[in-house]
């Protein structure tokens, strides 16, 4: 028998809206690395946005005090 058609169901929880099916022969380590890289990218974007907000707030407070 061939395992090519066989699928594995993975529970993704509330954030993933239920479950998903992947082929049994899929490289799960590669899928995990891709998922973690997405979370890492979102975290970096959040930190960058926070830094820009803090700099902008500091500049606004600085110039409103001087003017």
C-alpha positions in Angstrom: 0.0 0.0 0.0 1.1 3.5 -0.7 1.1 6.3 2.0 1.0 9.1 -0.5 -2.8 9.6 -0.2 -2.8 9.3 3.6 -3.5 12.6 5.5 -2.9 13.5 9.1 -5.3 15.8 11.0 -3.7 18.4 13.2 -5.6 20.4 15.8 -4.7 24.1 15.5 -6.8 25.4 18.4 -8.8 28.6 18.5 -6.2 30.7 16.8 -6.1 28.4 13.8 -9.9 28.0 13.6 -10.1 24.3 14.2 -7.9 21.7 12.5 -6.0 21.2 9.3 -4.9 18.2 7.3 -1.4 17.6 5.9 0.1 14.7 4.0 1.6 12.0 6.2 4.9 12.3 4.2 5.2 16.1 4.9 8.3 17.4 6.6 6.9 18.5 9.9 10.2 20.1 11.1 10.1 22.4 8.1 6.5 23.3 8.8 7.3 24.1 12.4 10.2 26.3 11.4 8.0 28.2 8.9 5.3 28.7 11.6 7.9 29.9 14.1 9.5 32.3 11.6 6.1 34.0 11.1 5.7 34.6 14.8 9.3 35.9 15.0 8.6 38.3 12.2 5.4 39.6 13.8 7.3 40.2 17.1 10.0 42.1 15.3 7.4 44.3 13.6 5.7 45.0 16.9 9.0 46.0 18.6 9.8 48.3 15.6 6.4 50.0 15.8 6.8 50.4 19.6 10.2 52.1 19.1 8.8 54.5 16.5 5.9 55.4 18.8 8.2 56.1 21.7 10.5 58.3 19.6 7.5 60.2 18.1 6.0 60.7 21.6 9.3 62.0 22.9 9.7 64.4 20.0 6.1 65.7 20.4 6.6 66.3 24.1 10.0 67.9 23.5 8.7 70.4 20.9 5.5 71.2 22.7 7.4 72.2 25.8 9.8 74.4 23.8 7.0 76.1 21.8 
